[in-house]
């Protein structure tokens, strides 16, 4: 991959991390780091394997944030309410302009989005790159919170073929409307 002169702040988001059969995610992260980009790793949940050489060499276990664990720690409705009130006082410029999200998505969904979004406050990302379409769907809330951040989605195959056997039609409609770049792994899926 050709190195650009501008170094970017990039959030890589995977469904599960690390997963031994998905070494392409590790390779992607490692390549970006080697190019000098600042890369943070987020995963919806913890993967099953951590024995890949790069995982240990780059100390990825210390760099990954597991979103499911973060949300589960705050999963009681009253805790969401307390967390949002705390966010209003600690980050008013972040929360107050986003209050319409509560009317648009309902309290629970907006609260979860803002609580997860708080994790992304520490850094302003140039790019949020999601591996797999369902992961990108899950991260669409970031586009509501940080509209200037670019959302890139890499489709790896099953998320464009097999997924429609158990998901509703239009599953990616919002993603295709709000995403900035879509990278299928083959020309077949590109069409």
Secondary structure, 3 states (H helix, E strand, C coil): CCCCCCCCEEEEEEEEECCHHHHHHHHHHHHHHHCCCEEEEEEEEECCCCCCHHHHHCCHHHCEEEHHHHHHCCCCHHHHHHHHHHHHHHCHHHHHHHCHHHHHHCHHHHHHHHHHHHHCCCCCCCEEEEECHHHHHHCCHHHHHCCCCEEEEEECCCCCCHHHHCCCCCCCHHHHHHCCEEEECCHHHHC
